[in-house]
Amino acid sequence: MARSQVSMSGGMAAPYRQRVEKADRAVAFFSRCQRRRNFCVPPAFPRFPGAIAPLATCVLGNFMLAGASDVSTQVGRSFSGLRERLRDATSAAHRELDARLSSFDLTVLSGYHRFLHASAAALLPLEAALVDAGVARLFPDWPERSRSAAIAADLGRLGSVMPWTISVSPLTRSGVLGTMYVLEGSRLGAKFLLKTVADSADPRVREATAYLRHGTGKRLWQSFLSKLASDGSCDEDEAIEAARLAFSTFERAADRA
């Protein structure tokens, strides 16, 4: 065989050896992630015992309100720029929120109720602020994205009402994008949380999943990233500040739940 075609070292073809070494590194990395349980469950979903995300989601922290798979490439496309700056700027808030919500046990009614209550207390005012800021002008499919009705239905199924919400400030156009980064990212972890909820022995918990199932089968995260990447008039500082405030809203709600 011609030397230009293959190089031999220690009896193994170089291209094959490189593939094996690359695979070994990936397996070792995944194993470390499993041992640490350091999985991202995307910006409003905490990581709970048993909620195991795939390798692609193993990045900063455990909660990932802003994207269960918070990496630069999704479905063969690269999304750079503002999305990465939002991720980096909110990583500390991400970890802080995870610390608050990681104690919620989704398999028991009291824990799941606390999770829904905390999520609703932040989601409802944030979505109302988005509507007031004209989110539908940026995202004409807003009715498909809004989850206020879904989480209210889950709380109603559990015999609960929403006694309080967190106060939020009005949003600018750029603030809409920053807030949407957090809310749309939170949807990504739903399928992993649903697996945890499915293990509940309480049928009331298993049946109150309209919020977690919302948007299943739709490419809402991908279409949001496309909009974020193509928007040339966004004030990055305003978007980042709004994303941080959205995280803070969920943190305050978790503290009160």
N, C-alpha and C positions, 0 to 999 in steps of 0.2 A: 504494500500500500504506500502511496506517495507520501513523503513527509509533509507536504503542503496540506494534505487532507486530515492528518491526525498526528498528534504528538503523544508519545508514550512516556509514562513515569510510574515506576513501581509496578509495571505490568497492567496499568489501567489507562484507557484512552482518556486524554485530557478533557474533552467536552463532556464525556460521561461522568468523569470524576467531579467536575464542576457542578453538574446537575445534582449529583448525590450530596455534595457538600452543601449546596444551597437548600436542598430539601431537609437535611439534618439540622441546619440552622433554624429553619422555619418551625420544625417540630420542637426543638429546644425552646424557642421563643414562646410557642403556644403553651408548652408545659409550664414554663415559669408563670405565665399569665393565669393558668388554671390554679396553680398553687397559691397565688396571691389573691385570687378572686378579684382581680383588678380589671373588671370589664365595664365598658361604657354602656349605659342604657339610657340612650337619649331619652336639650335643654330642657320636661318636668317629670322624669321618671327615675326613681332611685334604683339602685341595684339591691335586690333582695336575695336571701338564700335560695338557691335553686334557679335563679334567673341567669342562665349562662348564655352569653352572646358569642357569636362566631369570632374567629381570629381578627377579622377586619375591624371589629369594634373595640379591640384591646388597645386603647390609648388612654390619655389623661384621665384618671379618676374613675369613679364608679357610677355617677349619676347621669351625666350627659343630657341635661335638659336640651342642649343645643345640638343634638345629633348622635344617635347611637353609633353610627359609623363615621366618626369625625375625622376623616382622612381626606386627602386632597383628590383622590380619584374614586369615582363611583361609576359603575356600569360603563367602563371603558372611556370615560371622559374626565378631563382634568379641570377642576374649578379652583383657580388661584386668586390671589389678590385679597379683596375685602373679606371673603369667607375665612381665609386663614388668619387675617388680623382680628376678626371677631372671635375666632376660636382661641387665639393666644391671649387676647385681652380679657376674656371671660373665664379662663381656666381656673383662676383662684376662686371665683364665685361658684364655679361648677363644683369644686372640691368642698367648699363650705356648705353648699346645699346638700351634697351627698351625705355629709356628716350629720345633718339634721334629719334626713329622711330614711337613712339606712336602717333605722330601728323599726320601721313600719313592717308589720307582718301581714302580707296580703292574703294569707290562707285562713285567717280568722276574721270574724265579722268586725270586731273592734278595730283591728289594724287596718283593714281595708276601708272601713268607714272613715278613719282618720286620714288615710291617703286621699280618698275622694274629696273629703272636706277641705283639706289643704290645697289640693289641686284646683277645686272650684273657687275657693276664696281668692286665688290669684288669677285663674283663667278668665273668670267672668268680667272683672273690671279691666283686665288687659284687652280682652276682645271688644269691650264697649269703647275703650279708648281708641282702638284701631278703627272701629266704625266711625267714630266722631272725626277721626283724622282722614277719612276718605280712603280706607284700605281697598275698597272695591275698584277705585280708579287704577290702582297698581295691580290688583289681582281680581280680575272680573269674575273669577271662579270662587270668590270669597264664601258664598253660601255653602260650597262643598267643603271648605276648609274649617269653618266655624264649628267648634265643639261645645259651645255653651248648652245647647239643647240636649246633647247627648249626655253630658255629665249631670245635668239637672234631672234627666230621666233615670239615671242610675241612683241618684240620691233619693228620688221619689220611690223607686222600687224597694229601697232599703227603709222606707218610712221616715226619711229625714228631709228637712228643709234647710235652706241656706240662711242661717241667722246673721251672718256677717261676711263682709268682704274687705279686702285690703284697698286702701285709697291709692290711686295712681294719678300721675300728672298727665296733662294733654301731650299728644305726640306730634312731632313735626313729620314731614314726608320721609326724611332719612330715619327718624325714629321708628317709623312704621317698619322699615326694613330690618332694623336691629331687633325690634320686638318679634317680628315674624321669624327671624333666625332662631330665636329661643323656642317659640311655640311650635313651629314646623319641625324643628329638630326633636322636640319631645315626643312626637308621634312615632319616631323610628323604633323606640324601645317597646312599643305596645305589644308586639307579638311575643316578646320574651316574657313580659309581665303576664301576659295571658296564660302562658304555660304554668307560671306559678299559681295564678288564680285557679286554673283547672285542677290543681292538686288539692284545693280546699275541700274539706269534708262538709262544708256548709253550702247547700244549694243556693242560698240567698246571695252568697258571694259569687258563685259561678255564673249566676244569671244576670248580675248587674255589671255588664261589660260593654255597654254601648260606647262609653268614652274610650276604652282601650282598643276597641275594634274599629273606631272611626277612621275612615279613609283607607281601609284595607283593600288592596288591589289597585289603588290609584297611585300615580307617580307624582304625588304632591311635593315630596321633598326634592326630587330631581327638577321639577318645573320651578320650584322656588329658587334653587341654586342657579338655574339658567337666568332667571330674572335678576338675581343678585349680581351675577357676573356681567350682565349686559347693561346694567343701570349706570350711566355715566355721570349722573347729576347728584349722586348720593354724597352727603357730607359724612365722611367716615367717622369723625369724632362724635357727631350726633348719633350715628347708628350704634357705635360701640357703647356710648353712654346709655342709650335706650336698652341695649341688650343687658348691660349690667343691672339696670334698674328692674328689668323683667326678672332676672335671677333673684334680686333682692326681694321682689314681691313674693315670689314663691318661698323664700327663706322666712319672711315674716309670717306668711300663712302657716308654714310648718310649725313655727314656734307657738302659734296660737291653737293649732289643731289638737 
